[in-house]
Amino acid sequence: MPPQQSTRPLKGSYREIIDAILEAVYWHYKQGREAGTLEQLMTSLHERVRRQGEKKPPWTTLTMIDSQAVKNTCNASVETKGFGFDKATNGIKRQLAVDS
């Protein structure tokens, strides 16, 4: 006796199935964006995260941005290393942003 199939065969290709799913997801995204639901959700999540951490106010009041040139980094790949002309250093440059 041949083994039984556990599922029925597909009626369309995998590409058609993925396209249909993405179309449905985009339709729901567009509806939420037009109704303002996404903006309300992002605002609510932002306020919750700010209050959870260190009892910060619900909105960012100040952001400090800085960059740092790091010499002799053995963990960085050759492609990411370079020469920083502003400080005449070899290595990598990393950026940092801190809000208050």
Residue pairs with C-beta under 8 A, 6 or more apart in sequence:
10 17
29 38
32 38
33 39
46 58
47 58
47 59
50 56
50 57
50 58
50 59
50 60
51 58
56 100
60 99
60 100
61 99
61 100
62 99
62 100
63 97
63 98
63 99
63 100
64 97
64 98
64 99
64 100
65 95
65 96
65 97
66 95
66 96
67 93
67 94
67 95
67 96
68 93
68 94
68 95
68 96
69 84
69 86
69 87
69 89
69 91
69 92
69 93
70 91
70 92
70 93
70 94
71 89
71 90
71 91
72 91
73 81
73 91
73 92
76 91
76 92
80 92
81 90
81 91
81 92
82 90
82 91
82 92
82 93
83 89
83 90
84 90
84 91
84 93
